[in-house]
Amino acid sequence: MLNWLRKVQLKTVFEGLIAVILAVFLILEASFAGELFASEALAAGEVQTAVEEPVSAQEEPAAVEMAAAPEEPVVPEPAVERTVVINPGDNVAADMAVNSAAETAAEIKNTETYQVEVLDQEEAKAAVSQASRNSRSGCIRLLAQTVWGEARGINSKVEQAAVVWCVLNRLDSRMYGSTIYEVVSDKEQFGGWHEDNPVLPHHEELAEDIYDAWQAERDSGETSELRTLPHEYRYYWGDNVHNWFVTDSVYIGQKGYAWTWGLGDPYKESREEYLAKYYPTKHELTMMAQTVWAKARGIDSTKEQAAIVWRILNRVQSEVYEDTVKDVLEHKGQFNRYNQSLSIDRKYYKLVVDVVDRWHQEMNGASSVGRVLPSNYLYFRGNGTRNYFYTDRHKSRTWNWSNPNPYAD
């Protein structure tokens, strides 16, 4: 289409030039005719002047004689006025052709200039985009977007970090691209990444820490403490809850070949940090209320009923048992009377919330919160009217209820 347009435009220019040449030729012809007319008139005037002048007395006799013989005066022929008629329309047409040619040429130039400018802008934009992607902040953004796309449903920070290390392992191998963008944008490999993926603060923080650790590895040659995935692991698959990493694509789907997290967990919180943040869920609060109903509904003392809740939380606090209320209560052989079908009494639920609030304050540094059972008492037995709490399985020490009673009963 562009070539055809240019041909049409060139044809218009050519026709305009022909009209200009014709106009110039007609103007030159008129000018030449005027000069010729002026030349003939000048010649005629010179002849007439020569006839009218008297003969000098010093001329030769023959000449005098000839002059004496009168002759008819030479009358010059009247000058013929030659008029060259130029059609004004020719000039107008020529002017229009010239203007049209000039405008066409300008349009072509402007079109080509615009195309060049657009091309330059696109190239500049692409260059800026590429430079941005390859910058430190751009790389961190790409990695954070990949974590969101590939591991946002995974609760384990170690497994989320492994996704980032998998990307960097591929980049180090030089088999999957020379930049982080080339690695993550390969839809055959990281289908969860997209340039519109959000960048969540905790994903960005994770990506930044790993990116800097990876750069330090390249500079020093030493393995970073934050590395959670060995260099040779470059493939993985997942189920939105866990990801499994392998060294070759032929092992995808075979958990027996998956990485076993032998490098440890650099993100594992201390026991104190975990307990300070942990607060049982609503479901776990309900589970404890059901346990109080099952284990202490026949006991009149609110203090002894509260001790059931403190014993559960003591196990969560201990390094011997599970880290959550749910896991503690579902531990086989420990709370054999608990099941989800137990009744839920509102007063027991309120008691559970009260005890959990006191315990949570204690985990965050408060003292004298109204604890009715020391933290080392993990076991108990009861007879329906009283419960007895012990520090070990052998029931060698029984709690004597010496702590103050925070309840009015």
C-alpha positions in Angstrom: 0.0 0.0 0.0 2.8 2.4 0.9 4.7 1.7 -2.4 1.5 2.4 -4.4 1.0 5.7 -2.6 4.5 6.7 -3.3 4.1 6.0 -7.0 0.9 8.1 -7.2 2.7 10.9 -5.4 5.7 10.8 -7.7 3.4 10.9 -10.8 1.7 14.0 -9.4 5.1 15.6 -8.9 6.2 14.8 -12.4 3.1 16.3 -14.0 3.5 19.4 -11.9 7.1 19.8 -13.1 6.0 19.5 -16.7 3.5 22.3 -16.2 6.1 24.5 -14.6 8.5 24.0 -17.6 5.8 24.8 -20.1 4.9 28.0 -18.2 8.5 29.1 -18.1 8.9 28.4 -21.9 5.9 30.6 -22.7 7.2 33.4 -20.5 10.6 33.3 -22.2 9.0 33.4 -25.6 7.0 36.5 -24.7 10.1 38.2 -23.4 12.0 37.3 -26.6 9.2 38.8 -28.8 9.3 42.1 -26.8 13.0 42.4 -27.3 12.7 41.8 -31.0 10.1 44.5 -31.4 12.2 47.0 -29.5 15.2 46.2 -31.7 13.3 46.8 -35.0 11.9 50.1 -33.7 15.4 51.3 -32.8 16.7 50.3 -36.3 13.8 52.3 -38.0 14.6 55.4 -36.0 18.2 55.3 -36.9 17.4 55.2 -40.7 15.0 58.1 -40.5 17.6 60.2 -38.6 20.1 59.5 -41.4 17.8 60.8 -44.2 16.9 64.0 -42.5 20.4 65.1 -41.7 21.9 67.7 -44.2 24.8 66.9 -46.4 28.0 68.4 -45.2 29.8 70.9 -47.5 33.0 69.1 -47.2 31.8 65.9 -48.8 33.1 64.8 -52.2 31.5 66.4 -55.3 30.0 63.2 -56.5 28.4 62.8 -53.3 27.2 66.4 -53.4 25.8 65.8 -56.8 24.1 62.7 -55.7 22.7 64.6 -52.8 21.6 67.4 -55.0 19.5 65.0 -56.9 16.4 64.8 -54.9 15.1 61.4 -54.3 12.0 60.1 -52.6 12.5 59.9 -48.9 12.8 56.5 -47.4 9.9 55.9 -45.3 10.4 53.1 -42.7 7.9 50.4 -42.6 5.7 50.7 -39.6 6.7 48.4 -36.8 4.4 45.5 -36.6 3.3 45.0 -33.0 3.6 41.4 -32.1 1.5 40.3 -29.2 2.0 36.9 -27.5 -1.1 35.9 -25.7 -0.4 33.8 -22.6 -3.4 32.0 -21.1 -3.6 33.0 -17.4 -4.9 29.5 -16.7 -1.6 28.1 -17.6 0.1 30.0 -14.8 -2.6 29.0 -12.3 -2.3 25.4 -13.4 1.4 25.6 -13.1 1.2 27.2 -9.7 -1.3 24.6 -8.5 0.9 21.8 -9.9 4.0 23.3 -8.1 2.1 23.7 -4.9 0.6 20.2 -5.1 4.0 18.7 -5.8 5.5 20.6 -2.9 2.7 19.5 -0.6 3.0 15.9 -1.7 6.7 16.0 -1.2 6.2 17.5 2.3 3.6 14.8 3.1 5.9 12.0 2.1 8.7 13.6 4.1 6.4 14.1 7.1 5.1 10.5 6.9 8.6 9.1 6.7 9.7 11.3 9.5 6.7 10.3 11.7 7.4 6.6 11.0 11.1 7.1 11.9 10.0 9.0 15.1 7.5 6.3 16.1 10.2 3.6 15.4 12.7 5.5 17.5 10.2 5.9 20.3 9.3 2.2 20.3 13.0 1.2 20.2 13.7 3.7 23.1 10.8 2.3 25.1 11.9 -1.2 24.5 15.4 -0.3 25.6 14.2 1.4 28.7 11.9 -1.6 29.5 14.8 -4.0 29.0 17.1 -1.9 31.1 14.4 -1.7 33.8 13.9 -5.5 33.8 17.6 -6.1 34.1 18.1 -3.7 36.9 18.3 -4.9 40.5 14.8 -3.6 41.3 13.4 -5.0 38.1 14.9 -8.5 38.8 13.5 -8.4 42.3 10.0 -7.5 41.0 10.1 -10.4 38.4 11.1 -12.8 41.2 8.3 -11.6 43.5 5.8 -11.9 40.7 7.0 -15.5 40.1 6.5 -16.4 43.8 3.0 -15.0 43.7 2.2 -16.9 40.5 3.8 -20.2 41.5 3.7 -20.4 45.3 1.2 -18.0 46.9 -0.9 -20.9 48.2 2.1 -22.4 50.0 2.5 -21.6 53.6 6.1 -22.7 53.9 8.5 -19.9 53.4 11.2 -22.4 52.6 9.2 -23.7 49.7 8.4 -20.2 48.4 12.1 -19.4 48.6 12.9 -22.5 46.7 10.9 -21.2 43.7 13.2 -18.2 43.6 16.3 -20.3 43.9 15.0 -22.5 41.1 14.8 -19.5 38.8 18.3 -18.4 39.7 19.6 -22.0 39.3 18.3 -21.9 35.7 19.9 -18.6 35.1 23.3 -19.9 36.3 23.1 -22.9 34.0 22.7 -20.6 30.9 20.5 -23.2 29.4 17.2 -21.3 29.8 18.0 -17.7 29.1 20.6 -15.0 29.9 18.3 -12.9 32.1 15.8 -13.5 34.8 13.1 -12.1 32.5 14.0 -14.7 29.8 13.8 -17.5 32.4 10.5 -16.6 34.0 8.7 -15.5 30.8 9.1 -18.9 29.3 5.5 -20.1 29.4 6.7 -23.7 29.0 8.5 -23.5 32.3 6.9 -20.8 34.6 3.3 -20.6 33.5 2.3 -18.9 36.7 4.3 -15.8 35.9 2.7 -12.8 34.2 3.8 -9.2 33.9 0.5 -8.1 35.5 1.0 -10.3 38.6 0.9 -8.3 41.8 4.0 -7.7 43.9 3.1 -8.4 47.5 5.4 -6.8 50.2 6.4 -10.1 51.8 7.1 -11.7 48.4 9.2 -8.7 47.5 11.1 -8.9 50.7 11.8 -12.6 50.2 12.9 -12.1 46.6 15.2 -9.2 47.6 16.9 -11.2 50.3 17.5 -14.2 48.0 18.6 -12.0 45.1 21.3 -10.3 47.2 22.4 -13.6 48.7 22.7 -15.0 45.2 24.8 -12.1 44.1 27.0 -12.6 47.1 27.4 -16.3 46.2 28.6 -15.3 42.7 31.1 -12.8 44.1 32.5 -15.0 46.8 31.9 -18.5 45.5 30.6 -19.6 48.9 27.1 -21.0 49.4 24.7 -18.6 51.1 23.0 -19.5 54.4 19.7 -18.5 52.7 20.0 -21.1 50.0 17.2 -23.7 50.4 17.7 -25.5 47.1 20.9 -26.9 45.6 22.2 -25.6 42.3 21.3 -28.8 40.3 17.6 -28.6 41.1 16.0 -26.8 38.2 12.5 -28.4 37.9 9.5 -28.7 40.1 5.8 -29.3 40.2 3.1 -28.6 42.8 -0.5 -28.9 43.9 -1.0 -25.4 45.3 -0.2 -26.6 48.8 3.4 -28.0 48.3 6.0 -27.9 45.6 8.4 -30.7 44.9 11.8 -30.0 43.3 13.9 -32.4 41.1 17.1 -32.4 39.1 15.6 -33.5 35.8 12.3 -33.2 34.0 12.1 -37.0 33.8 11.5 -37.1 37.5 8.6 -34.7 37.6 5.7 -36.4 39.4 8.0 -38.8 41.2 8.2 -37.7 44.8 10.9 -40.2 45.6 13.4 -38.1 43.6 12.3 -34.8 45.1 14.5 -32.6 47.3 14.2 -33.4 51.0 15.1 -30.0 52.4 18.5 -31.1 53.7 19.9 -27.5 53.8 17.7 -26.6 56.7 15.2 -23.8 57.3 16.8 -20.4 57.4 13.4 -18.8 58.0 12.4 -20.9 61.0 11.4 -18.6 63.9 12.6 -19.2 67.4 10.2 -20.7 69.7 9.7 -17.4 71.4 9.0 -15.5 68.2 6.5 -18.2 67.1 4.6 -18.2 70.4 4.4 -14.4 70.5 2.6 -14.4 67.2 0.5 -17.5 67.6 -3.2 -17.1 68.6 -5.6 -20.1 68.2 -8.1 -19.9 65.5 -11.8 -19.7 66.1 -12.1 -23.4 65.3 -9.4 -24.2 67.8 -11.2 -22.1 70.5 -14.3 -24.2 69.8 -12.2 -27.4 70.1 -10.9 -26.3 73.5 -14.5 -25.4 74.7 -15.6 -28.9 73.7 -12.7 -30.4 75.6 -13.6 -28.5 78.8 -17.2 -29.8 78.4 -15.9 -33.4 78.0 -13.2 -33.2 80.8 -14.5 -30.8 83.4 -18.3 -30.2 83.1 -18.8 -32.1 86.4 -16.4 -29.9 88.3 -17.7 -26.9 90.1 -14.5 -24.9 90.3 -13.9 -22.5 87.4 -10.2 -22.5 88.3 -10.0 -26.2 87.8 -11.9 -26.0 84.5 -9.5 -23.3 83.4 -6.6 -25.6 84.2 -7.8 -27.9 81.3 -7.2 -25.0 78.9 -3.8 -24.1 80.4 -2.7 -27.7 80.1 -3.5 -27.7 76.4 -1.6 -24.4 75.9 1.3 -25.7 78.0 1.7 -28.5 75.4 1.7 -26.0 72.6 4.3 -24.0 74.5 6.4 -27.1 75.1 9.0 -28.3 72.5 7.9 -31.9 73.0 4.5 -31.6 71.5 2.8 -30.1 68.5 2.8 -26.3 67.7 -0.9 -25.7 67.4 -4.0 -26.4 69.5 -5.6 -28.5 66.8 -2.6 -30.8 66.5 -2.3 -31.2 70.3 -6.0 -32.1 70.7 -5.8 -34.5 67.7 -2.7 -36.2 69.0 -3.5 -39.9 69.2 -3.8 -41.3 72.7 -3.7 -38.0 74.5 -7.2 -36.5 74.4 -9.1 -39.6 73.6 -12.5 -38.2 74.7 -12.3 -35.3 72.2 -14.2 -35.4 68.9 -15.9 -32.8 66.8 -19.4 -34.0 67.8 -19.0 -32.9 71.4 -21.4 -30.2 72.7 -20.4 -26.6 72.8 -21.4 -24.7 75.9 -21.2 -20.9 75.6 -19.9 -20.4 79.2 -17.0 -22.8 78.4 -16.2 -20.9 75.2 -16.0 -17.6 77.1 -13.7 -19.3 79.7 -11.5 -20.5 76.9 -11.2 -17.1 75.3 -10.3 -15.6 78.7 -7.5 -18.2 79.3 -6.1 -17.8 75.8 -6.0 -14.0 76.2 -4.1 -14.3 79.4 -1.7 -16.8 77.9 -1.1 -14.7 74.8 -0.2 -11.7 77.0 2.3 -13.9 78.8 3.9 -15.0 75.5 4.4 -11.3 74.7 6.2 -10.5 78.0 3.5 -9.8 80.5 3.7 -11.3 84.0 1.1 -12.1 86.6 -1.6 -12.8 84.0 -3.6 -15.1 86.3 -2.1 -18.4 85.3 -3.7 -21.2 87.4 -1.4 -24.0 86.2 2.4 -23.8 85.8 3.8 -24.3 82.3 5.6 -27.6 83.2 2.4 -29.4 84.0 1.5 -31.4 80.9 -0.5 -34.4 82.2 -3.6 -35.0 84.2 -6.3 -37.5 85.3 -9.7 -37.0 86.8 -12.6 -38.8 88.5 -15.5 -36.7 87.3 -15.5 -34.3 90.3 -11.8 -33.4 90.5 -8.8 -33.2 88.1 -5.2 -33.9 89.0 -2.3 -32.4 87.1 1.2 -33.8 86.9 4.6 -32.8 85.4 5.4 -36.2 84.0 3.7 -39.5 82.9 4.6 -41.2 86.2 2.4 -38.8 88.1 5.3 -38.2 90.6 4.3 -34.6 91.3 0.7 -33.3 91.6 -0.2 -29.6 91.3 -1.4 -28.2 94.7 -3.4 -25.2 93.3 -1.2 -22.7 95.1 -1.5 -20.0 92.4 -4.0 -17.2 93.1 -7.5 -17.8 91.8 -8.5 -15.1 89.2 -12.1 -16.3 89.2 -14.7 -15.5 91.9 -15.8 -19.0 92.9 
